[in-house]
Structures are given as structure tokens and as C-alpha cells.
Amino acid sequence: MSKDYLHKETKMTYLFIAIFLSSIIPVIFKITEDKNLNRYGVTLFNYTAAVIISFFMSKRQNLFSYLTIENLNKFLFELPSVVFNNQAVFSRGGSAVWAVVVGLILGVTFCLAFVQYQKSIKNNGISLSNTFLKLSVLVPMIISLVLWKEFPTNFQWIGIILSFSAIIISNVSFKKDTIKDIRLNLILLLIYGGFAEFSTKLFQKYALIEFKNLLLLSIFTSALITSLLVVLISKKRFGKKEVAAGILVGIPNLFTSYFMVLAFSKLNTSTAVMLNSSGTIVLVLLYGKFFFKEKLKKKEKIAVALTIIAMLAINYKP
């Protein structure tokens, strides 16, 4: 067996693990929602587990040593030229501070997305909810177009059109020829998930990828604080089941990102994203059909099919 074959096999293994872990999350949410567990408690302990794991991952890489006053000053000095003038990327010290800034600010959207994800799974099932979460890639694409003039390719335009078609089809009552009650939680899931996706894009645009674990720690810390506030405001009780469910979600939630980073380092980014998006949609669709006996309406099936094609088109590079 050749070394090239083994190297290729390792690349795909990282990606397959990421796809599997990503597909497990909605399954756990489906079970917790069916059992009427406190979704805020589940979210809280999901991020508690993710913070603990990402803390030790960052510590292992000695990333905390870059969080110094000297590097903060370096970051402030580099900020105008890197971000505002779009010149080069931050230095190592500046990248560490940028990871913390981006993570703490946009980590809130991760918490909001997770809460909406659980609500949507309860109301719309795991297949349609996961499809809309994957459609959230549209948000960073639109923001990138506005901020950095990153114009989509012809294939990406096709993907964008198909994506919007899927959204419309999912929310239009063709029998009455009017827009029915739009499923707000699906739209919010797409928006919050999109801003969560954008945080990674914003980090990668200006910083060195080696500080990704510090970004994850900052994101999860921000999301943890947000979820704690939500729990305190809601005043809903939770127990051991919520703790266990949260930890079960937190582990695949963190390691999905971890293995995707490994896949990005070995595979073309577009290829990895394309396979992850379409693969997760198909896998979750199978879970919904065979394990939870979900039956999609005809137009919802069309929306899912359009989304899969859209993901392939958006991430295709000829």
C-alpha cells in the first residue's frame, strides 16, 4: 500500500469523522426535545464541556503565552492596516488577540443558534432544521460580498439562487398562493447560524490559523456566559439529564470544528466544506427517516434536494 494512498485515506478520515459528529448533534437534540428537557440547561452544559476541552487544547499548544500587554499593543498598532485597510494579516501576537476579540463578540450568536436549533427540531424535525442550518453559509457569503467585494463565481450564484429558492419553497403555501405563517425559528436559525459561521470567516481572513483553538475557547466562553444569563432569566429548573445531554452535545460540537480544521489542513477548503455540508444533510435525513420516522412534505423534500445541490454549487471550484 503506497504512502500517497495512506495520506489520502487519512485526509478523508478527518472529514468523515467531522461529518459523523456534526450529524450526531441534531439526533441528541431530537431526543432531548422529545423528552421535554430544559433546552437552556442543555445548551449551558454543552458550552461548559466545550470550554473545558478547548481550554486544555489551547493550553497544550501554549497559546495563552501570547495573551500579553505587549501583544495587545501590537494588535492595536496592526489593527488599522490589517482590518481597515485590508493589508496582510496579523502577526502571531496580534492573531492571538484577534481570536479572543472575534470569539467573545460573536460567540453570543452560537448560543442563540443552538437554542433556535433545538426549537426548530421540536417544531420542524431534524431533517429540515439541519438543512436550514447548512443554508446559513449564505450569510458569510453576503457579508463578504459587501465588506470585501468577494464576488461569487457563476456556480456560486447558481447555488445562492437555489438556496433562496429552497427557503421560499419551505415557507410558501402554494395551494392558497400566499405566504403562509413563515416559520420564524427556521429563519432565525439561518441568521444566527450564519453569523456564527461568519466568526470563523472573520478570524481566518485576518489571523493565523494556528490560533483556531484560542478562537474556539473564546467563542465557547462567550456562548457559555450568554447561556448562563438565559438560564437565570428563564428561571427554568434543570437536573442531571440536562447536564448529561449537554456534555453529550458539547463533545461532538467541539470536535466537529477540530476535525474540520484538520481536514482543511489536508484537503482543499471548498471540497471539505462541500462534502461536510452535503454529507451531513444526507446523513441527518436518513436518521430522521429511519430512526424518528419523519415524513417530509413534497415541497420540503424539494427544498432539501435544492439545498444539497446548492451546497455543491457554492463550494465548487472548476
C-alpha positions in Angstrom: 0.0 0.0 0.0 1.5 3.3 -1.1 2.2 6.3 1.2 0.1 8.5 -1.1 -2.9 6.2 -0.6 -2.5 6.2 3.2 -2.1 10.0 3.2 -5.3 10.4 1.1 -7.1 7.9 3.4 -6.1 10.0 6.5 -7.4 13.2 4.9 -10.8 11.6 4.2 -10.9 10.1 7.7 -10.8 13.5 9.3 -13.6 14.7 7.1 -15.8 11.6 7.7 -15.3 12.0 11.5 -16.4 15.7 11.3 -19.5 14.7 9.2 -20.5 12.0 11.6 -20.0 14.2 14.7 -21.9 17.1 13.1 -24.8 14.7 12.3 -25.0 13.4 15.9 -25.8 16.8 17.4 -29.4 17.1 16.0 -30.1 13.5 17.0 -29.2 14.3 20.6 -31.4 17.4 20.4 -34.3 15.4 18.9 -34.1 13.1 21.9 -33.9 15.9 24.5 -36.8 17.8 22.9 -39.0 14.7 22.8 -38.3 14.2 26.5 -39.1 17.9 27.1 -35.7 18.6 28.8 -34.8 22.2 29.6 -33.1 23.3 26.3 -31.4 26.2 28.1 -29.9 23.8 30.6 -28.7 21.5 27.8 -27.1 24.5 26.0 -25.4 25.7 29.2 -23.7 22.4 29.8 -22.9 21.9 26.2 -20.8 25.0 26.3 -19.4 24.1 29.8 -18.0 20.9 28.3 -16.8 22.7 25.2 -15.0 25.4 27.3 -13.2 22.9 29.4 -12.0 20.8 26.5 -10.9 23.8 24.4 -9.1 25.3 27.4 -6.9 22.3 27.7 -6.4 22.2 23.9 -5.2 25.8 24.0 -3.1 25.2 27.0 -1.4 22.2 25.3 -0.4 24.5 22.4 0.8 27.1 24.9 -1.5 29.7 23.2 -2.1 31.6 26.5 1.5 32.8 26.5 0.6 35.1 23.6 -2.0 37.0 25.6 0.2 39.7 26.9 0.1 43.5 27.2 2.8 43.7 24.6 0.8 41.7 22.1 -2.3 43.7 22.9 -0.4 46.9 21.9 0.9 45.1 18.8 -2.7 44.2 17.9 -3.9 47.8 18.3 -1.0 49.0 16.2 -1.7 46.5 13.4 -5.5 46.8 13.5 -5.9 49.8 11.2 -3.7 48.4 8.4 -4.9 44.8 8.7 -8.6 45.2 9.2 -9.5 48.7 7.9 -7.0 48.8 5.0 -7.2 45.1 4.4 -3.4 44.7 4.2 -1.8 41.3 5.1 -2.7 39.5 8.3 -2.0 40.0 12.0 1.3 38.8 13.5 1.4 35.9 15.8 0.7 38.1 18.8 -1.9 40.1 17.0 -3.6 36.9 15.8 -4.0 35.6 19.4 -5.7 38.8 20.5 -7.9 38.9 17.3 -9.0 35.3 18.1 -10.2 36.4 21.6 -11.9 39.6 20.3 -13.8 37.9 17.5 -14.7 34.9 19.7 -16.0 36.9 22.6 -18.1 39.2 20.4 -19.6 36.7 18.0 -19.8 33.8 20.5 -23.3 35.1 21.5 -24.6 34.0 18.1 -23.5 30.4 18.8 -25.7 30.2 21.8 -28.6 31.8 20.0 -28.2 29.4 17.1 -28.1 26.4 19.4 -31.3 27.4 21.2 -33.1 28.0 17.8 -31.7 24.7 16.5 -33.4 22.9 19.4 -36.7 24.8 19.0 -36.7 24.1 15.3 -36.0 20.4 15.7 -39.0 20.2 18.0 -41.3 22.1 15.6 -39.9 21.0 12.2 -37.9 17.8 12.7 -34.2 17.2 12.4 -34.0 17.0 8.6 -35.5 20.4 7.7 -33.8 22.1 10.7 -30.3 20.7 9.7 -30.9 21.8 6.1 -31.6 25.4 7.2 -28.5 25.4 9.5 -26.4 24.4 6.5 -28.0 27.2 4.4 -26.5 29.6 6.9 -23.4 29.7 4.8 -25.3 32.3 2.7 -24.8 34.9 5.5 -21.0 35.0 5.5 -21.1 34.9 1.7 -23.3 38.0 1.5 -21.3 39.8 4.2 -18.0 39.0 2.4 -19.5 40.4 -0.8 -20.4 43.7 0.9 -17.2 44.1 3.0 -14.5 42.6 0.9 -16.0 42.6 -2.6 -15.6 38.8 -2.7 -17.9 38.2 -5.7 -19.3 34.7 -6.1 -18.4 32.6 -9.1 -21.0 31.6 -11.7 -21.5 28.3 -9.8 -21.8 30.1 -6.5 -24.5 32.4 -8.0 -26.4 29.3 -9.0 -26.0 27.9 -5.5 -27.3 31.2 -4.0 -30.3 31.2 -6.2 -31.1 27.6 -5.4 -30.7 28.3 -1.7 -33.1 31.2 -1.7 -35.5 29.0 -3.8 -35.3 26.4 -1.1 -36.2 29.0 1.6 -39.1 30.3 -0.4 -40.5 26.8 -1.2 -40.3 25.9 2.5 -42.4 28.9 3.5 -44.9 29.4 0.7 -48.4 27.8 0.7 -48.9 27.1 -3.0 -52.5 25.9 -2.5 -53.5 29.3 -1.2 -51.0 31.1 -3.4 -49.9 33.2 -0.4 -47.1 33.2 2.0 -48.2 31.2 5.0 -47.1 31.8 8.5 -43.3 31.9 8.0 -41.5 29.5 10.3 -39.7 32.2 12.2 -37.4 29.8 14.1 -36.1 28.4 10.8 -35.3 31.9 9.5 -33.7 32.9 12.9 -31.7 29.6 12.8 -30.3 30.5 9.4 -29.4 34.1 10.5 -27.8 33.1 13.9 -26.1 30.2 12.3 -24.8 32.4 9.5 -23.2 34.9 12.0 -21.7 32.0 13.8 -20.2 30.8 10.5 -19.0 34.4 9.8 -17.0 34.5 13.0 -14.7 31.7 11.6 -14.5 33.6 8.3 -13.7 36.8 10.1 -10.9 35.1 12.1 -9.4 33.3 9.1 -9.5 36.5 7.0 -7.0 38.3 9.2 -5.3 35.9 11.5 -3.0 32.9 11.5 -4.9 29.5 11.5 -2.7 28.1 14.3 -4.7 30.2 16.9 -8.0 28.5 16.0 -8.2 26.7 19.3 -8.0 30.0 21.1 -10.8 31.3 18.9 -12.9 28.2 19.8 -12.2 28.8 23.5 -13.3 32.5 23.3 -16.4 31.6 21.3 -17.5 28.9 23.7 -16.7 31.1 26.7 -18.9 33.9 25.3 -21.6 31.4 24.5 -21.4 29.9 28.0 -21.8 33.3 29.6 -24.8 34.0 27.3 -26.5 30.7 28.0 -25.9 31.2 31.8 -27.7 34.5 31.6 -30.6 32.9 29.6 -30.9 30.2 32.2 -31.0 32.8 35.0 -33.6 34.9 33.2 -35.8 31.9 32.3 -35.7 30.6 35.9 -36.4 27.1 34.5 -35.1 24.2 36.5 -32.8 21.5 35.2 -31.3 18.4 36.6 -28.9 15.5 35.8 -30.5 14.7 32.5 -29.8 18.2 31.1 -26.2 18.0 32.4 -25.6 14.6 30.7 -27.3 15.7 27.5 -25.3 19.0 27.4 -22.0 17.2 27.8 -23.0 14.7 25.1 -23.7 17.6 22.7 -20.6 19.6 23.8 -18.1 16.9 22.9 -19.2 16.4 19.2 -19.9 20.2 18.9 -16.2 21.0 19.7 -14.6 18.1 17.9 -16.6 18.8 14.7 -14.7 22.1 14.4 -11.5 20.4 15.5 -11.6 17.7 12.8 -12.8 20.2 10.2 -9.6 22.2 10.9 -7.6 19.1 10.3 -9.5 18.4 7.1 -8.9 22.0 6.0 -5.1 21.5 6.5 -5.1 18.4 4.3 -7.9 19.0 1.8 -9.0 21.9 -0.4 -11.2 24.0 1.8 -14.0 24.2 -0.7 -14.0 20.4 -1.1 -14.1 19.9 2.6 -17.0 22.3 3.2 -18.9 20.9 0.2 -18.6 17.3 1.4 -19.3 18.2 5.0 -22.5 20.2 4.2 -24.0 17.8 1.7 -22.8 14.7 3.7 -24.4 16.0 7.0 -27.7 16.9 5.3 -28.0 13.4 3.7 -26.9 11.6 6.9 -29.4 13.6 9.1 -32.1 13.0 6.5 -31.5 9.2 6.9 -31.6 9.5 10.7 -34.9 11.3 10.5 -36.5 8.8 8.1 -35.3 5.5 9.7 -34.9 6.3 13.4 -37.5 9.0 14.0 -40.0 8.1 11.2 -40.1 11.7 10.0 -42.0 12.3 6.8 -41.2 15.4 4.8 -43.8 17.1 2.7 -43.3 17.1 -1.0 -42.1 20.7 -1.1 -39.8 20.1 1.9 -38.2 17.2 0.0 -37.7 19.6 -2.9 -36.2 22.2 -0.6 -33.7 19.6 0.9 -32.7 18.5 -2.6 -32.2 22.1 -3.8 -30.1 22.7 -0.7 -27.8 19.8 -1.4 -27.3 20.9 -5.0 -26.8 24.5 -3.8 -24.1 23.4 -1.3 -22.3 21.5 -4.1 -22.5 24.6 -6.4 -21.5 27.1 -3.8 -18.3 25.2 -2.9 -17.5 24.0 -6.4 -14.3 25.3 -8.0 -13.8 24.3 -11.6 
